Amino acid sequence: MSSRLPPAALSLRQFLLRQQVLSLYRRILQAVRQIPDPADRRYMKDWARDEFRRNQTASEEITIRMMISQGLQQVQELERALKLARS
């Protein structure tokens, strides 16, 4: 039997930030699936997972928003590079 307490309820702002983070993670994984080389694809997937895990304890709203913004810029760059590679 586990002695862990149930997680505290999220405020609306926390819930919305969490949804943005999860949406960004899904978008990154979708972009990574388009990488043609399997080794590069694995590397990028591992990198993304490690970055999200490393930052999962962040609790300051401004910090989280900054990381979301940086993540969006990086995934947009990846998407552009993949689009150029396909054309």
PLY file of the C-alpha trace (Angstrom):
ply
format ascii 1.0
element vertex 87
property float x
property float y
property float z
element edge 86
property int vertex1
property int vertex2
end_header
0.00 0.00 0.00
1.33 3.40 -0.99
1.72 6.21 1.51
1.74 8.89 -1.18
-0.71 11.72 -0.82
-3.01 12.52 -3.73
-1.78 15.42 -5.88
-3.08 18.85 -4.97
-5.73 20.26 -7.27
-4.36 22.61 -9.91
-5.55 26.17 -10.21
-7.02 27.16 -13.57
-3.79 28.97 -14.51
-1.69 25.94 -13.59
-4.03 23.66 -15.52
-3.81 25.86 -18.63
0.00 26.05 -18.40
0.16 22.28 -18.03
-1.98 21.91 -21.15
0.37 24.22 -23.06
3.38 22.18 -21.95
1.74 18.90 -22.97
0.70 20.40 -26.32
4.27 21.54 -26.95
5.61 18.08 -26.07
3.16 16.42 -28.49
4.09 18.91 -31.23
7.79 18.20 -30.71
7.21 14.45 -30.91
5.16 14.88 -34.10
7.98 16.89 -35.67
10.60 14.38 -34.52
8.66 11.57 -36.24
9.33 13.36 -39.55
13.13 13.09 -39.18
14.23 10.60 -41.83
17.35 9.21 -40.14
16.46 6.73 -37.35
19.53 7.60 -35.25
18.79 11.33 -35.45
15.12 10.67 -34.70
16.03 8.64 -31.58
18.52 11.29 -30.45
15.96 14.11 -30.76
13.24 12.10 -29.03
15.57 11.28 -26.13
16.71 14.92 -25.96
13.12 16.20 -25.81
12.13 13.70 -23.12
15.23 14.51 -21.05
14.62 18.28 -21.31
11.01 17.96 -20.19
11.98 15.68 -17.30
14.81 17.99 -16.26
12.40 20.92 -16.07
9.36 19.14 -14.62
9.93 20.64 -11.16
9.74 24.23 -12.44
6.94 26.00 -10.61
7.39 29.71 -11.34
4.79 30.73 -13.92
7.11 33.18 -15.65
9.84 30.54 -15.93
7.42 28.01 -17.38
6.09 30.56 -19.89
9.65 31.40 -20.93
10.47 27.71 -21.44
7.27 27.22 -23.47
8.23 30.19 -25.66
11.75 28.84 -26.21
10.37 25.37 -26.93
7.95 26.78 -29.51
10.79 28.60 -31.26
12.88 25.44 -31.35
10.09 23.26 -32.69
9.26 25.87 -35.34
12.92 25.82 -36.44
12.83 22.02 -36.60
9.59 22.07 -38.60
11.05 24.62 -41.05
14.24 22.59 -41.48
12.24 19.41 -42.12
10.01 21.20 -44.62
13.08 22.52 -46.48
14.65 19.06 -46.48
11.52 17.58 -48.08
11.37 20.20 -50.86
0 1
1 2
2 3
3 4
4 5
5 6
6 7
7 8
8 9
9 10
10 11
11 12
12 13
13 14
14 15
15 16
16 17
17 18
18 19
19 20
20 21
21 22
22 23
23 24
24 25
25 26
26 27
27 28
28 29
29 30
30 31
31 32
32 33
33 34
34 35
35 36
36 37
37 38
38 39
39 40
40 41
41 42
42 43
43 44
44 45
45 46
46 47
47 48
48 49
49 50
50 51
51 52
52 53
53 54
54 55
55 56
56 57
57 58
58 59
59 60
60 61
61 62
62 63
63 64
64 65
65 66
66 67
67 68
68 69
69 70
70 71
71 72
72 73
73 74
74 75
75 76
76 77
77 78
78 79
79 80
80 81
81 82
82 83
83 84
84 85
85 86
